[in-house]
Amino acid sequence: MGGVVRVLGVDPGLTRCGLGVVDGGKGRSVTSVAVGVARSPQEDELASRLLTVSTEVERWMDVHRPQVVAIERVFSQHNVRTVMGTAQVSGVVALAAARRGLTVAFHTPSEVKAAISGSGRADKKQVTAMITKILGLTEAPKPADAADALALAVCHLWRAPMMDRLAQAEARAAELARNHRAKLKEAQRKQGADTNAAPGTGGRTR
């Protein structure tokens, strides 16, 4: 794929798990590859539902071969049961990606909204409209979970270079701090050595 980075965005959910594959090129160039939803029947047992979603997500990983899997970071909301299911799906997806040696990245809903619309408070309608425009789609992806998955993938592609730069800057700062501490330690060691070697009587007797 040359300089292209392929990202699978996953909007985790037990009933509907949004999936979106996006290719990122130079600058902010992005292209939609595939979009869909992994579903599981609400009447099934939890373990069975997780297996159903996992099987479909893994199929997407094997078919589309992304380098990165971007997952929405789960936050505790009013419905604890829904959040639990979402968190469990996130874990299953992250595990499937790790088994394939893929990079896993988590992005918060506000990070995704800010990256796509410029506002961390944008609603689902605004995000869907913006992602449709950004990717040049002929119609808006449905349901909203699918649009969110595409938005996650684009968010990662646009945030990753900035995050890399921040990580590099932090690494440089840490290296400078280490060097500074090492120089201070060396100076203190020399000062101590000089003090111990100060001229005295020599300790000799006639």
C-alpha positions, 0 to 999 in steps of 0.5 A, spaced: 500 500 500 506 504 499 505 510 504 497 509 505 495 507 512 489 503 513 485 503 519 479 499 522 475 504 526 470 500 531 464 503 535 463 498 540 456 495 542 453 488 543 447 490 539 450 494 533 458 494 533 460 499 527 465 498 523 469 502 518 475 502 514 479 508 511 485 509 507 489 515 509 494 518 504 499 524 504 496 530 509 489 529 510 487 525 504 482 519 506 478 514 502 473 510 505 474 502 503 468 499 507 463 500 512 458 496 516 455 493 522 456 487 526 450 485 530 448 480 535 441 478 537 439 481 544 435 474 546 442 470 546 447 469 552 452 474 553 458 469 551 454 467 545 453 475 543 460 476 544 462 471 540 458 473 534 460 480 534 468 478 535 467 473 529 464 478 524 470 483 527 475 478 525 473 477 519 473 484 517 480 484 520 482 478 515 479 481 509 481 488 509 488 487 513 488 494 517 495 496 520 491 500 526 484 498 529 481 505 532 476 503 538 472 508 541 474 509 549 468 507 553 466 512 558 461 510 564 454 513 562 447 513 565 446 506 563 451 501 566 449 495 563 450 498 556 457 501 558 459 494 561 457 490 554 460 496 550 467 495 554 466 487 553 466 488 546 472 493 546 476 488 550 474 482 545 476 487 539 483 489 542 484 482 543 483 480 536 487 485 533 493 484 538 493 477 536 494 479 529 500 484 531 495 490 529 496 497 533 490 498 537 488 505 539 483 508 543 480 515 542 474 518 546 468 521 543 470 528 544 476 527 541 473 524 535 468 529 534 473 535 535 477 531 529 471 531 525 467 537 526 472 542 530 467 541 536 468 536 541 460 537 543 458 536 536 452 531 536 451 524 532 447 528 526 453 533 525 458 527 525 455 523 520 454 529 516 461 531 516 464 524 515 459 524 509 462 530 506 470 528 508 470 522 505 466 524 499 460 519 500 454 519 496 449 518 502 450 518 509 452 511 512 447 508 516 446 506 522 449 512 526 454 506 529 457 505 522 458 513 521 461 513 528 466 507 526 468 511 519 469 517 524 474 514 529 478 511 523 479 518 520 480 521 527 486 516 528 489 518 521 488 525 523 491 525 530 496 520 529 501 525 526 500 530 532 500 524 537 507 522 534 510 529 534 508 530 541 511 523 543 517 525 540 517 532 543 516 528 550 522 523 548 527 529 547 525 532 553 526 526 557 533 525 554 535 532 555 533 531 563 536 525 563 543 528 560 542 534 565 541 529 571 547 525 569 551 532 568 549 534 575 551 527 578 558 528 575 559 535 577 557 533 584 562 526 584 568 531 581 567 536 587 566 530 592 573 527 589 576 534 589 574 535 596 577 528 599 584 530 595 585 537 598 592 538 601 594 535 608 600 533 612 600 527 608 600 523 614 608 521 614 612 521 620 620 522 621 
